[in-house]
């Protein structure tokens, strides 16, 4: 909650995590977080009306790795989205 010009506003918290182990693209970062771990983070953040920002960095060609796409698709199914 914060006060601005006499009005009280709710500002959600952000949880920002990376899909892999490191920020940005690294050729040696080939192990994404487990789907269940990501689902648990999402559920915990959104249960409290907060935001989960999941950083998925593109490779040097500007594309998201196929393995990362697979994890995101599994996460979507896991969450029923």
C-alpha positions as CSV (number, residue, x, y, z in Angstrom):
1,X,0.0,0.0,0.0
2,X,1.2,3.5,-0.7
3,X,-0.2,6.9,-0.4
4,X,-0.2,9.4,-3.3
5,X,-1.9,12.8,-3.2
6,X,-4.2,11.6,-0.4
7,X,-5.2,8.4,-2.2
8,X,-4.2,4.9,-1.0
9,X,-3.1,2.5,-3.7
10,X,-2.1,-1.2,-3.7
11,X,1.1,-1.9,-5.5
12,X,1.8,-5.6,-6.1
13,X,5.2,-7.0,-5.4
14,X,7.3,-8.5,-8.2
15,X,9.2,-11.8,-8.0
16,X,11.7,-11.8,-10.8
17,X,13.5,-15.1,-11.6
18,X,15.4,-16.6,-14.6
19,X,14.4,-19.8,-16.3
20,X,17.9,-21.1,-16.2
21,X,20.7,-20.6,-13.7
22,X,22.0,-17.2,-14.9
23,X,20.7,-13.9,-16.2
24,X,21.1,-13.3,-20.0
25,X,22.1,-15.9,-22.5
26,X,25.0,-18.1,-21.8
27,X,26.1,-21.1,-24.0
28,X,26.7,-23.2,-20.9
29,X,23.4,-22.5,-19.2
30,X,21.4,-25.5,-20.5
31,X,19.5,-26.6,-17.4
32,X,16.2,-24.8,-16.9
33,X,14.5,-24.8,-13.6
34,X,12.1,-27.8,-13.0
35,X,8.6,-27.2,-14.1
36,X,7.2,-27.9,-10.6
37,X,9.6,-25.3,-9.1
38,X,8.4,-22.7,-11.6
39,X,4.7,-23.7,-10.9
40,X,5.2,-23.4,-7.2
41,X,6.8,-19.9,-7.6
42,X,3.9,-18.8,-9.8
43,X,1.3,-20.1,-7.4
44,X,2.9,-18.5,-4.4
45,X,3.3,-15.1,-6.1
46,X,-0.2,-14.9,-7.6
47,X,-2.0,-16.3,-4.5
48,X,-0.9,-13.0,-2.8
49,X,-2.0,-10.9,-5.8
50,X,1.6,-10.4,-6.8
51,X,3.5,-10.8,-10.1
52,X,6.0,-13.4,-11.3
53,X,8.4,-12.2,-14.0
54,X,10.1,-15.1,-15.6
55,X,13.2,-14.0,-17.6
56,X,13.8,-16.2,-20.7
57,X,16.8,-14.9,-22.6
58,X,17.1,-15.3,-26.3
59,X,20.2,-16.8,-27.8
60,X,22.6,-15.0,-30.1
61,X,20.3,-15.3,-33.0
62,X,17.5,-13.7,-31.0
63,X,15.5,-16.9,-30.6
64,X,14.4,-18.7,-27.5
65,X,15.9,-22.2,-27.2
66,X,13.6,-25.1,-28.0
67,X,14.3,-26.6,-24.6
68,X,13.2,-23.4,-22.9
69,X,10.0,-23.3,-25.0
70,X,9.3,-26.9,-24.0
71,X,9.6,-26.0,-20.3
72,X,7.3,-23.0,-20.8
73,X,4.7,-25.2,-22.5
74,X,4.8,-27.8,-19.7
75,X,4.5,-25.0,-17.2
76,X,1.4,-23.7,-19.0
77,X,-0.2,-27.2,-18.9
78,X,0.8,-27.7,-15.2
79,X,-0.9,-24.4,-14.3
80,X,-4.0,-25.2,-16.4
81,X,-3.6,-22.0,-18.5
